[in-house]
């Protein structure tokens, strides 16, 4: 199989990630639950993973790295726990449902007033529009770093500057950018950075987390066992325990920790450059094919390693299915949990076929994918 | 019969603080190890660092220098 659905999850993981999970499953007890060797092995592993994530994302304190199951859980904790009822919140048309649905929830239940910064017909965020939406009641901006549908990048540093100037909390969804794009949350003005472990970070599914800038207060979404301060009625106030009720996915975090080592050794810039080169090569190949339409501004701007396209008016699901069945190429079709982005692109009915690239893809695979798209475009009617 | 002696015990409210302290002390070759918090210091649960009594000022200074939070630092008689 040629796997080009890496924006959904990376299927090829570094061998050391697999080895770390296996080792953890035979040696690790429960982190933060006891002082015997097994428990301490788990506690040390989790702590080291916090240190590595803090370093990768420019978070000043490892104890402000909170582990979750995925970005969605991190975003739910951030949106439901850091935004006060009655606030004005700005988000964008580029967002995934992991941002949109928690926001719609607090809009319905907590009287949050929500505004959307618009995307143009190619899916680029209108930053001027976003800045015009800021008002004295604005308390938070929730924004993706990279569109999961088109790979469009958002200038987080510029939004972070706006957030700083107006005293607004900036919550960033780094689901697609973590691992392939440098992120320094302190320099970029990010208050809460939400990430997943199983995409660009190349760790196991069921891992993710959030990095919290010192001083940002988040109410816990869950309360329960913590392994510390057991006689308190409520969840301990200190991070990370405040937001980590219940047993962590220690085995997965061990794998994520190994993945962070791999990325640290290889370099985010190196990984990002290769993935972008593959995406660019694919774009240049398919954009010459009659009947193929790609989505996004491709000239003179940084894009993530994602290319979304359609062939004429063909159903994106049929195209993706043909790629899978006839060519053994894995892609994703449909709405990609990004409803407002499809509205901006005018593709709500057709959806789009998304090709997304990883560090482990090869240029020959990209060429084969281009050939497959060409053949489908030339042979279907 | 188990012998007892007095140790310095440093308690932490957060496991991540205990892990940071362990890493710090091991790096500085300050002897000791992580133990469950003795009941004299906390009725809850959690981790603490047990070291020799004469390491108190050094431990305090290094924790402060590294910015690691700790709760209590007290002598406790424990099984040696």
Interface residues (C-beta under 8 A of the other chain):
Chain A: X31 X32 X34 X35 X40 X43 X44 X46 X47 X50 X62 X63 X227 X228 X229 X230 X231 X232 X236 X238 X239 X240 X241
Chain B: X13 X14 X15 X16 X17 X18 X19 X20 X22 X23 X34 X35 X36 X43 X44 X45 X46 X47 X69
